[in-house]
Amino acid sequence: MRASGYSVTALQRHGYVFVAPTLILFSVFLIYPMLSAFDLSLFDWNLISAKRFVGLKNFRLMLQDPMVVNSYVRTLSFCALTVIATNVLAFVFALMLQSNLAKAKNFLQSLIFLPVVLSLVAVGVVWELMFQSTGLISMAVRSIFGFSPAWLTDTRAAPYAMVIIATWKSVGFYMIMYIAGLLDIPETYYEAARIDGAGFWRQLTRITVPSLRNTFVLTIVSSIIFSFGQFAIQYVITKGGPSHSTEILALLIYRQGFELYKFGYSSALSVLFFMTLLVFSVIQLKLMRAGE
């Protein structure tokens, strides 16, 4: 490169020029709002009157607010159920589609992946209709079990309805990740295992699962972060009801800020939201480094 009159340093400078637009957009629309939320959490502000510095008052109120405790617990339970259901189904689908017995693999894989590319708002509207008493889901459950819960008006059933929708929406994405992990396992491992007389379950527990360790870490932590930040499904279908049974933390932040105009308090909740996701991200990095 020096012989051609173009040094490595010059190439690096030109490289910064190419990545500058992305860095600027990232800073303006992500980093700056994030830092502003930390700053605004120390103030009392309703968007009309002047900001009033209150220190850590918003955080003290947050720790004493039963609505915050309810939404945080609801978020954790929604996140746990969604992550378990999504990863189990995604792993099972990946195994089925990678087996030699599966037919029309490309069609089935596309069919399962299709919900991933659909709009969350459109998905919410359609599923809301299917969960009505005369909807497809209620009629199917009623024909099988003889009864159907009031999915969207029962405080016990509504959280599970949200889990079903979120799982259906995201399972295809994680299925692709598991398929990529399965394709990375050398076929010679399975050939040697079959020669030794190992059956399906022995191959699964001794070869497949250990070989997918990093894939499991990536998919599980990624699905935790995505599920914890869920908002659109609950907002479109239930608005947090009935009786706050589906009011997750992201929905509470929106309500405090854009319905009650408590932007300082909403920013404090956003800090709690950010710190929780930061913990999950650090855990992911630690586990990935341990896997390496």
Phi and psi in degrees as GROMACS dihedral restraints (atoms count N, CA, C in turn):
[ dihedral_restraints ]
;  ai    aj    ak    al  type     phi  dphi    fc
    3     4     5     6     1   -67.7    20    10
    4     5     6     7     1   -35.7    20    10
    6     7     8     9     1   -63.2    20    10
    7     8     9    10     1   -30.7    20    10
    9    10    11    12     1   -85.3    20    10
   10    11    12    13     1     2.1    20    10
   12    13    14    15     1    80.6    20    10
   13    14    15    16     1    19.3    20    10
   15    16    17    18     1  -130.1    20    10
   16    17    18    19     1   103.4    20    10
   18    19    20    21     1   -79.0    20    10
   19    20    21    22     1   162.5    20    10
   21    22    23    24     1   -63.9    20    10
   22    23    24    25     1   -38.0    20    10
   24    25    26    27     1   -62.0    20    10
   25    26    27    28     1   -41.6    20    10
   27    28    29    30     1   -64.5    20    10
   28    29    30    31     1   -39.5    20    10
   30    31    32    33     1   -63.3    20    10
   31    32    33    34     1   -40.4    20    10
   33    34    35    36     1   -64.2    20    10
   34    35    36    37     1   -40.7    20    10
   36    37    38    39     1   -62.7    20    10
   37    38    39    40     1   -41.8    20    10
   39    40    41    42     1   -68.1    20    10
   40    41    42    43     1   -31.7    20    10
   42    43    44    45     1   -64.0    20    10
   43    44    45    46     1   -38.9    20    10
   45    46    47    48     1   -62.3    20    10
   46    47    48    49     1   -32.8    20    10
   48    49    50    51     1   -64.0    20    10
   49    50    51    52     1   -40.5    20    10
   51    52    53    54     1   -70.5    20    10
   52    53    54    55     1   -35.0    20    10
   54    55    56    57     1   -88.7    20    10
   55    56    57    58     1    -8.6    20    10
   57    58    59    60     1   -58.9    20    10
   58    59    60    61     1   -44.8    20    10
   60    61    62    63     1   -57.6    20    10
   61    62    63    64     1   -42.2    20    10
   63    64    65    66     1   -66.0    20    10
   64    65    66    67     1   -41.6    20    10
   66    67    68    69     1   -63.8    20    10
   67    68    69    70     1   -38.2    20    10
   69    70    71    72     1   -65.9    20    10
   70    71    72    73     1   -48.2    20    10
   72    73    74    75     1   -62.2    20    10
   73    74    75    76     1   -40.8    20    10
   75    76    77    78     1   -62.7    20    10
   76    77    78    79     1   -41.1    20    10
   78    79    80    81     1   -70.1    20    10
   79    80    81    82     1   -41.8    20    10
   81    82    83    84     1   -71.2    20    10
   82    83    84    85     1   -43.2    20    10
   84    85    86    87     1   -99.2    20    10
   85    86    87    88     1    -4.8    20    10
   87    88    89    90     1  -129.4    20    10
   88    89    90    91     1   -57.9    20    10
   90    91    92    93     1   -67.8    20    10
   91    92    93    94     1   -47.3    20    10
   93    94    95    96     1   -62.7    20    10
   94    95    96    97     1   -47.2    20    10
   96    97    98    99     1   -60.7    20    10
   97    98    99   100     1   -34.7    20    10
   99   100   101   102     1   -65.2    20    10
  100   101   102   103     1   -46.2    20    10
  102   103   104   105     1   -66.2    20    10
  103   104   105   106     1   -35.1    20    10
  105   106   107   108     1   -65.6    20    10
  106   107   108   109     1   -35.1    20    10
  108   109   110   111     1   -64.8    20    10
  109   110   111   112     1   -40.1    20    10
  111   112   113   114     1   -62.1    20    10
  112   113   114   115     1   -42.6    20    10
  114   115   116   117     1   -68.1    20    10
  115   116   117   118     1   -43.5    20    10
  117   118   119   120     1   -69.4    20    10
  118   119   120   121     1   -24.0    20    10
  120   121   122   123     1   -65.1    20    10
  121   122   123   124     1   -14.1    20    10
  123   124   125   126     1   -94.9    20    10
  124   125   126   127     1     6.1    20    10
  126   127   128   129     1  -125.2    20    10
  127   128   129   130     1   161.1    20    10
  129   130   131   132     1  -108.1    20    10
  130   131   132   133     1   117.3    20    10
  132   133   134   135     1  -149.4    20    10
  133   134   135   136     1   132.4    20    10
  135   136   137   138     1  -113.3    20    10
  136   137   138   139     1    16.2    20    10
  138   139   140   141     1    79.3    20    10
  139   140   141   142     1   -13.2    20    10
  141   142   143   144     1  -108.6    20    10
  142   143   144   145     1   -56.1    20    10
  144   145   146   147     1   -80.6    20    10
  145   146   147   148     1   170.7    20    10
  147   148   149   150     1   -68.4    20    10
  148   149   150   151     1   149.6    20    10
  150   151   152   153     1   -67.5    20    10
  151   152   153   154     1   139.1    20    10
  153   154   155   156     1  -121.3    20    10
  154   155   156   157     1   122.1    20    10
  156   157   158   159     1   -69.9    20    10
  157   158   159   160     1   126.8    20    10
  159   160   161   162     1  -124.9    20    10
  160   161   162   163     1     3.7    20    10
  162   163   164   165     1    67.3    20    10
  163   164   165   166     1  -129.0    20    10
  165   166   167   168     1   -93.8    20    10
  166   167   168   169     1    15.5    20    10
  168   169   170   171     1   -58.6    20    10
  169   170   171   172     1   -42.0    20    10
  171   172   173   174     1   -61.7    20    10
  172   173   174   175     1   -36.0    20    10
  174   175   176   177     1   -72.7    20    10
  175   176   177   178     1   -36.3    20    10
  177   178   179   180     1   -65.2    20    10
  178   179   180   181     1   -42.8    20    10
  180   181   182   183     1   -63.8    20    10
  181   182   183   184     1   -36.9    20    10
  183   184   185   186     1   -63.2    20    10
  184   185   186   187     1   -40.8    20    10
  186   187   188   189     1   -70.9    20    10
  187   188   189   190     1   -21.2    20    10
  189   190   191   192     1  -100.0    20    10
  190   191   192   193     1    -3.0    20    10
  192   193   194   195     1   -85.5    20    10
  193   194   195   196     1   117.1    20    10
  195   196   197   198     1   -65.0    20    10
  196   197   198   199     1   -26.0    20    10
  198   199   200   201     1   -67.3    20    10
  199   200   201   202     1   -35.0    20    10
  201   202   203   204     1   -67.5    20    10
  202   203   204   205     1   -44.1    20    10
  204   205   206   207     1   -60.9    20    10
  205   206   207   208     1   -44.3    20    10
  207   208   209   210     1   -61.7    20    10
  208   209   210   211     1   -47.3    20    10
  210   211   212   213     1   -67.3    20    10
  211   212   213   214     1   -35.6    20    10
  213   214   215   216     1   -68.1    20    10
  214   215   216   217     1   -43.2    20    10
  216   217   218   219     1   -65.3    20    10
  217   218   219   220     1   -42.4    20    10
  219   220   221   222     1   -61.4    20    10
  220   221   222   223     1   -39.2    20    10
  222   223   224   225     1   -65.1    20    10
  223   224   225   226     1   -44.5    20    10
  225   226   227   228     1   -64.2    20    10
  226   227   228   229     1   -42.3    20    10
  228   229   230   231     1   -67.5    20    10
  229   230   231   232     1   -43.1    20    10
  231   232   233   234     1   -60.3    20    10
  232   233   234   235     1   -44.0    20    10
  234   235   236   237     1   -63.1    20    10
  235   236   237   238     1   -45.2    20    10
  237   238   239   240     1   -63.7    20    10
  238   239   240   241     1   -48.1    20    10
  240   241   242   243     1   -64.6    20    10
  241   242   243   244     1   -41.7    20    10
  243   244   245   246     1   -66.2    20    10
  244   245   246   247     1   -42.6    20    10
  246   247   248   249     1   -64.0    20    10
  247   248   249   250     1   -44.7    20    10
  249   250   251   252     1   -63.2    20    10
  250   251   252   253     1   -50.8    20    10
  252   253   254   255     1   -63.0    20    10
  253   254   255   256     1   -43.2    20    10
  255   256   257   258     1   -64.3    20    10
  256   257   258   259     1   -47.3    20    10
  258   259   260   261     1   -71.8    20    10
  259   260   261   262     1   -36.8    20    10
  261   262   263   264     1   -64.1    20    10
  262   263   264   265     1   -49.3    20    10
  264   265   266   267     1   -65.3    20    10
  265   266   267   268     1   -41.3    20    10
  267   268   269   270     1   -62.7    20    10
  268   269   270   271     1   -41.4    20    10
  270   271   272   273     1   -67.0    20    10
  271   272   273   274     1   -41.9    20    10
  273   274   275   276     1   -64.2    20    10
  274   275   276   277     1   -45.1    20    10
  276   277   278   279     1   -61.9    20    10
  277   278   279   280     1   -40.4    20    10
  279   280   281   282     1   -63.4    20    10
  280   281   282   283     1   -42.7    20    10
  282   283   284   285     1   -63.3    20    10
  283   284   285   286     1   -42.6    20    10
  285   286   287   288     1   -63.7    20    10
  286   287   288   289     1   -44.1    20    10
  288   289   290   291     1   -74.6    20    10
  289   290   291   292     1   -20.7    20    10
  291   292   293   294     1   -92.6    20    10
  292   293   294   295     1    -6.0    20    10
  294   295   296   297     1   -77.7    20    10
  295   296   297   298     1   156.2    20    10
  297   298   299   300     1   -72.6    20    10
  298   299   300   301     1   -14.5    20    10
  300   301   302   303     1   -84.0    20    10
  301   302   303   304     1   -17.4    20    10
  303   304   305   306     1   -72.8    20    10
  304   305   306   307     1   136.2    20    10
  306   307   308   309     1  -113.5    20    10
  307   308   309   310     1   154.1    20    10
  309   310   311   312     1    52.8    20    10
  310   311   312   313     1    50.2    20    10
  312   313   314   315     1   -59.6    20    10
  313   314   315   316     1   -46.1    20    10
  315   316   317   318     1   -62.8    20    10
  316   317   318   319     1   -39.9    20    10
  318   319   320   321     1   -66.1    20    10
  319   320   321   322     1   -46.5    20    10
  321   322   323   324     1   -65.6    20    10
  322   323   324   325     1   -39.5    20    10
  324   325   326   327     1   -64.4    20    10
  325   326   327   328     1   -41.6    20    10
  327   328   329   330     1   -66.7    20    10
  328   329   330   331     1   -37.5    20    10
  330   331   332   333     1   -65.3    20    10
  331   332   333   334     1   -41.6    20    10
  333   334   335   336     1   -71.9    20    10
  334   335   336   337     1   -33.5    20    10
  336   337   338   339     1   -79.6    20    10
  337   338   339   340     1   -19.5    20    10
  339   340   341   342     1   -53.0    20    10
  340   341   342   343     1   -44.0    20    10
  342   343   344   345     1   -59.3    20    10
  343   344   345   346     1   -24.2    20    10
  345   346   347   348     1   -62.7    20    10
  346   347   348   349     1   -36.0    20    10
  348   349   350   351     1   -90.9    20    10
  349   350   351   352     1    -1.6    20    10
  351   352   353   354     1   -81.8    20    10
  352   353   354   355     1   152.7    20    10
  354   355   356   357     1   -67.6    20    10
  355   356   357   358     1   135.0    20    10
  357   358   359   360     1   -62.3    20    10
  358   359   360   361     1   -35.8    20    10
  360   361   362   363     1   -66.0    20    10
  361   362   363   364     1   -45.4    20    10
  363   364   365   366     1   -63.0    20    10
  364   365   366   367     1   -41.7    20    10
  366   367   368   369     1   -60.6    20    10
  367   368   369   370     1   -43.9    20    10
  369   370   371   372     1   -61.4    20    10
  370   371   372   373     1   -42.1    20    10
  372   373   374   375     1   -64.8    20    10
  373   374   375   376     1   -44.2    20    10
  375   376   377   378     1   -66.3    20    10
  376   377   378   379     1   -45.0    20    10
  378   379   380   381     1   -67.5    20    10
  379   380   381   382     1   -31.3    20    10
  381   382   383   384     1   -61.5    20    10
  382   383   384   385     1   -40.3    20    10
  384   385   386   387     1   -67.1    20    10
  385   386   387   388     1   -38.7    20    10
  387   388   389   390     1   -71.0    20    10
  388   389   390   391     1   -24.7    20    10
  390   391   392   393     1   -87.9    20    10
  391   392   393   394     1    -4.3    20    10
  393   394   395   396     1   -64.8    20    10
  394   395   396   397     1   163.6    20    10
  396   397   398   399     1   -59.3    20    10
  397   398   399   400     1   -28.0    20    10
  399   400   401   402     1  -104.5    20    10
  400   401   402   403     1    12.2    20    10
  402   403   404   405     1   -80.9    20    10
  403   404   405   406     1   171.8    20    10
  405   406   407   408     1   -62.3    20    10
  406   407   408   409     1   -44.7    20    10
  408   409   410   411     1   -65.2    20    10
  409   410   411   412     1   -47.1    20    10
  411   412   413   414     1   -63.0    20    10
  412   413   414   415     1   -41.4    20    10
  414   415   416   417     1   -66.9    20    10
  415   416   417   418     1   -38.9    20    10
  417   418   419   420     1   -66.6    20    10
  418   419   420   421     1   -44.9    20    10
  420   421   422   423     1   -64.4    20    10
  421   422   423   424     1   -39.8    20    10
  423   424   425   426     1   -65.7    20    10
  424   425   426   427     1   -37.3    20    10
  426   427   428   429     1   -70.9    20    10
  427   428   429   430     1   -27.1    20    10
  429   430   431   432     1   -88.1    20    10
  430   431   432   433     1   -47.7    20    10
  432   433   434   435     1  -103.9    20    10
  433   434   435   436     1    -7.2    20    10
  435   436   437   438     1    87.5    20    10
  436   437   438   439     1    -7.2    20    10
  438   439   440   441     1  -153.5    20    10
  439   440   441   442     1   163.0    20    10
  441   442   443   444     1  -142.4    20    10
  442   443   444   445     1   132.9    20    10
  444   445   446   447     1   -68.9    20    10
  445   446   447   448     1   159.0    20    10
  447   448   449   450     1   -78.9    20    10
  448   449   450   451     1    89.2    20    10
  450   451   452   453     1   -55.3    20    10
  451   452   453   454     1   -40.9    20    10
  453   454   455   456     1  -103.8    20    10
  454   455   456   457     1    -3.6    20    10
  456   457   458   459     1  -120.3    20    10
  457   458   459   460     1    -5.8    20    10
  459   460   461   462     1   -97.6    20    10
  460   461   462   463     1   126.0    20    10
  462   463   464   465     1   -65.1    20    10
  463   464   465   466     1   -22.4    20    10
  465   466   467   468     1   -85.2    20    10
  466   467   468   469     1   -31.0    20    10
  468   469   470   471     1   -91.0    20    10
  469   470   471   472     1   -31.7    20    10
  471   472   473   474     1   -57.9    20    10
  472   473   474   475     1   -43.6    20    10
  474   475   476   477     1   -60.8    20    10
  475   476   477   478     1   -35.9    20    10
  477   478   479   480     1   -70.9    20    10
  478   479   480   481     1   -31.9    20    10
  480   481   482   483     1   -62.6    20    10
  481   482   483   484     1   -40.5    20    10
  483   484   485   486     1   -64.8    20    10
  484   485   486   487     1   -37.3    20    10
  486   487   488   489     1   -65.2    20    10
  487   488   489   490     1   -42.5    20    10
  489   490   491   492     1   -60.1    20    10
  490   491   492   493     1   -45.3    20    10
  492   493   494   495     1   -65.4    20    10
  493   494   495   496     1   -46.8    20    10
  495   496   497   498     1   -63.1    20    10
  496   497   498   499     1   -38.5    20    10
  498   499   500   501     1   -65.7    20    10
  499   500   501   502     1   -47.5    20    10
  501   502   503   504     1   -59.5    20    10
  502   503   504   505     1   -36.6    20    10
  504   505   506   507     1   -71.0    20    10
  505   506   507   508     1   -35.2    20    10
  507   508   509   510     1  -111.3    20    10
  508   509   510   511     1    -8.1    20    10
  510   511   512   513     1   -63.2    20    10
  511   512   513   514     1   -33.2    20    10
  513   514   515   516     1   -65.2    20    10
  514   515   516   517     1   -36.0    20    10
  516   517   518   519     1   -63.8    20    10
  517   518   519   520     1   -46.9    20    10
  519   520   521   522     1   -74.6    20    10
  520   521   522   523     1   -25.4    20    10
  522   523   524   525     1   -60.9    20    10
  523   524   525   526     1   -42.2    20    10
  525   526   527   528     1   -61.9    20    10
  526   527   528   529     1   -37.9    20    10
  528   529   530   531     1   -66.3    20    10
  529   530   531   532     1   -40.0    20    10
  531   532   533   534     1   -68.6    20    10
  532   533   534   535     1   -38.0    20    10
  534   535   536   537     1   -62.3    20    10
  535   536   537   538     1   -41.7    20    10
  537   538   539   540     1   -60.7    20    10
  538   539   540   541     1   -39.9    20    10
  540   541   542   543     1   -66.7    20    10
  541   542   543   544     1   -39.4    20    10
  543   544   545   546     1   -65.2    20    10
  544   545   546   547     1   -38.6    20    10
  546   547   548   549     1   -66.8    20    10
  547   548   549   550     1   -20.9    20    10
  549   550   551   552     1   -83.4    20    10
  550   551   552   553     1    -9.7    20    10
  552   553   554   555     1   -83.2    20    10
  553   554   555   556     1   124.4    20    10
  555   556   557   558     1   -60.0    20    10
  556   557   558   559     1   135.0    20    10
  558   559   560   561     1   -65.1    20    10
  559   560   561   562     1   -24.7    20    10
  561   562   563   564     1   -61.2    20    10
  562   563   564   565     1   -28.9    20    10
  564   565   566   567     1   -60.9    20    10
  565   566   567   568     1   -46.2    20    10
  567   568   569   570     1   -71.3    20    10
  568   569   570   571     1   -35.6    20    10
  570   571   572   573     1   -63.4    20    10
  571   572   573   574     1   -43.5    20    10
  573   574   575   576     1   -65.0    20    10
  574   575   576   577     1   -38.2    20    10
  576   577   578   579     1   -66.0    20    10
  577   578   579   580     1   -40.3    20    10
  579   580   581   582     1   -67.2    20    10
  580   581   582   583     1   -35.5    20    10
  582   583   584   585     1   -63.6    20    10
  583   584   585   586     1   -36.7    20    10
  585   586   587   588     1   -78.5    20    10
  586   587   588   589     1    -2.2    20    10
  588   589   590   591     1    90.0    20    10
  589   590   591   592     1    14.8    20    10
  591   592   593   594     1   -75.7    20    10
  592   593   594   595     1   133.2    20    10
  594   595   596   597     1   -86.8    20    10
  595   596   597   598     1  -169.3    20    10
  597   598   599   600     1   -62.3    20    10
  598   599   600   601     1   -47.8    20    10
  600   601   602   603     1   -68.3    20    10
  601   602   603   604     1   -35.8    20    10
  603   604   605   606     1   -68.9    20    10
  604   605   606   607     1   -39.6    20    10
  606   607   608   609     1   -64.5    20    10
  607   608   609   610     1   -37.9    20    10
  609   610   611   612     1   -64.7    20    10
  610   611   612   613     1   -46.2    20    10
  612   613   614   615     1   -81.3    20    10
  613   614   615   616     1   -27.2    20    10
  615   616   617   618     1   -99.9    20    10
  616   617   618   619     1   -20.0    20    10
  618   619   620   621     1  -120.1    20    10
  619   620   621   622     1   -58.2    20    10
  621   622   623   624     1   -64.0    20    10
  622   623   624   625     1   -55.9    20    10
  624   625   626   627     1   -63.0    20    10
  625   626   627   628     1   -47.8    20    10
  627   628   629   630     1   -61.7    20    10
  628   629   630   631     1   -34.8    20    10
  630   631   632   633     1   -72.0    20    10
  631   632   633   634     1   -21.6    20    10
  633   634   635   636     1   -98.3    20    10
  634   635   636   637     1    20.5    20    10
  636   637   638   639     1   -56.9    20    10
  637   638   639   640     1   -51.5    20    10
  639   640   641   642     1   -65.1    20    10
  640   641   642   643     1   -34.4    20    10
  642   643   644   645     1   -65.7    20    10
  643   644   645   646     1   -42.1    20    10
  645   646   647   648     1   -60.0    20    10
  646   647   648   649     1   -44.7    20    10
  648   649   650   651     1   -61.1    20    10
  649   650   651   652     1   -46.4    20    10
  651   652   653   654     1   -64.0    20    10
  652   653   654   655     1   -47.1    20    10
  654   655   656   657     1   -69.5    20    10
  655   656   657   658     1   -41.2    20    10
  657   658   659   660     1   -67.6    20    10
  658   659   660   661     1   -48.1    20    10
  660   661   662   663     1   -67.6    20    10
  661   662   663   664     1   -39.3    20    10
  663   664   665   666     1   -63.3    20    10
  664   665   666   667     1   -41.7    20    10
  666   667   668   669     1   -69.1    20    10
  667   668   669   670     1   -31.3    20    10
  669   670   671   672     1   -63.7    20    10
  670   671   672   673     1   -47.7    20    10
  672   673   674   675     1   -62.8    20    10
  673   674   675   676     1   -43.9    20    10
  675   676   677   678     1   -66.2    20    10
  676   677   678   679     1   -43.7    20    10
  678   679   680   681     1   -68.5    20    10
  679   680   681   682     1   -37.8    20    10
  681   682   683   684     1   -65.1    20    10
  682   683   684   685     1   -31.5    20    10
  684   685   686   687     1   -92.1    20    10
  685   686   687   688     1    12.7    20    10
  687   688   689   690     1   -63.5    20    10
  688   689   690   691     1   143.8    20    10
  690   691   692   693     1  -146.9    20    10
  691   692   693   694     1   -48.3    20    10
  693   694   695   696     1   -62.4    20    10
  694   695   696   697     1   -40.8    20    10
  696   697   698   699     1   -63.0    20    10
  697   698   699   700     1   -49.6    20    10
  699   700   701   702     1   -66.1    20    10
  700   701   702   703     1   -36.9    20    10
  702   703   704   705     1   -68.5    20    10
  703   704   705   706     1   -42.5    20    10
  705   706   707   708     1   -71.7    20    10
  706   707   708   709     1   -40.1    20    10
  708   709   710   711     1   -92.3    20    10
  709   710   711   712     1   -50.7    20    10
  711   712   713   714     1  -116.9    20    10
  712   713   714   715     1   -14.1    20    10
  714   715   716   717     1    56.2    20    10
  715   716   717   718     1    25.7    20    10
  717   718   719   720     1    94.5    20    10
  718   719   720   721     1   -10.8    20    10
  720   721   722   723     1   -87.6    20    10
  721   722   723   724     1  -178.3    20    10
  723   724   725   726     1   -78.9    20    10
  724   725   726   727     1   141.6    20    10
  726   727   728   729     1    53.8    20    10
  727   728   729   730     1    41.3    20    10
  729   730   731   732     1    63.8    20    10
  730   731   732   733     1    20.2    20    10
  732   733   734   735     1   -73.8    20    10
  733   734   735   736     1   -19.2    20    10
  735   736   737   738     1  -120.5    20    10
  736   737   738   739     1    19.1    20    10
  738   739   740   741     1   -83.0    20    10
  739   740   741   742     1    93.5    20    10
  741   742   743   744     1   -81.7    20    10
  742   743   744   745     1   173.2    20    10
  744   745   746   747     1   -63.5    20    10
  745   746   747   748     1   -41.9    20    10
  747   748   749   750     1   -62.1    20    10
  748   749   750   751     1   -36.9    20    10
  750   751   752   753     1   -69.6    20    10
  751   752   753   754     1   -37.5    20    10
  753   754   755   756     1   -65.8    20    10
  754   755   756   757     1   -38.9    20    10
  756   757   758   759     1   -61.5    20    10
  757   758   759   760     1   -44.9    20    10
  759   760   761   762     1   -62.2    20    10
  760   761   762   763     1   -43.8    20    10
  762   763   764   765     1   -65.8    20    10
  763   764   765   766     1   -42.5    20    10
  765   766   767   768     1   -65.9    20    10
  766   767   768   769     1   -35.8    20    10
  768   769   770   771     1   -83.4    20    10
  769   770   771   772     1   -48.4    20    10
  771   772   773   774     1  -104.9    20    10
  772   773   774   775     1    -3.7    20    10
  774   775   776   777     1  -113.3    20    10
  775   776   777   778     1   -39.7    20    10
  777   778   779   780     1  -101.0    20    10
  778   779   780   781     1    -6.0    20    10
  780   781   782   783     1    57.2    20    10
  781   782   783   784     1    36.2    20    10
  783   784   785   786     1  -101.9    20    10
  784   785   786   787     1    75.9    20    10
  786   787   788   789     1   -71.5    20    10
  787   788   789   790     1   -31.6    20    10
  789   790   791   792     1   -66.3    20    10
  790   791   792   793     1   -46.0    20    10
  792   793   794   795     1   -66.2    20    10
  793   794   795   796     1   -39.9    20    10
  795   796   797   798     1   -62.9    20    10
  796   797   798   799     1   -37.5    20    10
  798   799   800   801     1   -66.9    20    10
  799   800   801   802     1   -35.9    20    10
  801   802   803   804     1   -63.3    20    10
  802   803   804   805     1   -40.8    20    10
  804   805   806   807     1   -64.3    20    10
  805   806   807   808     1   -35.6    20    10
  807   808   809   810     1   -65.0    20    10
  808   809   810   811     1   -35.3    20    10
  810   811   812   813     1   -64.0    20    10
  811   812   813   814     1   -43.0    20    10
  813   814   815   816     1   -59.7    20    10
  814   815   816   817     1   -43.2    20    10
  816   817   818   819     1   -60.0    20    10
  817   818   819   820     1   -46.7    20    10
  819   820   821   822     1   -64.4    20    10
  820   821   822   823     1   -43.6    20    10
  822   823   824   825     1   -65.0    20    10
  823   824   825   826     1   -36.0    20    10
  825   826   827   828     1   -65.1    20    10
  826   827   828   829     1   -46.1    20    10
  828   829   830   831     1   -65.7    20    10
  829   830   831   832     1   -32.7    20    10
  831   832   833   834     1   -63.7    20    10
  832   833   834   835     1   -40.1    20    10
  834   835   836   837     1   -61.3    20    10
  835   836   837   838     1   -45.6    20    10
  837   838   839   840     1   -62.2    20    10
  838   839   840   841     1   -39.0    20    10
  840   841   842   843     1   -66.9    20    10
  841   842   843   844     1   -41.4    20    10
  843   844   845   846     1   -64.2    20    10
  844   845   846   847     1   -40.3    20    10
  846   847   848   849     1   -60.7    20    10
  847   848   849   850     1   -42.1    20    10
  849   850   851   852     1   -61.5    20    10
  850   851   852   853     1   -44.8    20    10
  852   853   854   855     1   -63.0    20    10
  853   854   855   856     1   -41.5    20    10
  855   856   857   858     1   -63.0    20    10
  856   857   858   859     1   -45.2    20    10
  858   859   860   861     1   -67.3    20    10
  859   860   861   862     1   -39.0    20    10
  861   862   863   864     1   -65.9    20    10
  862   863   864   865     1   -40.2    20    10
  864   865   866   867     1   -66.4    20    10
  865   866   867   868     1   -36.8    20    10
  867   868   869   870     1   -65.0    20    10
  868   869   870   871     1   -38.0    20    10
  870   871   872   873     1   -65.9    20    10
  871   872   873   874     1   -35.7    20    10
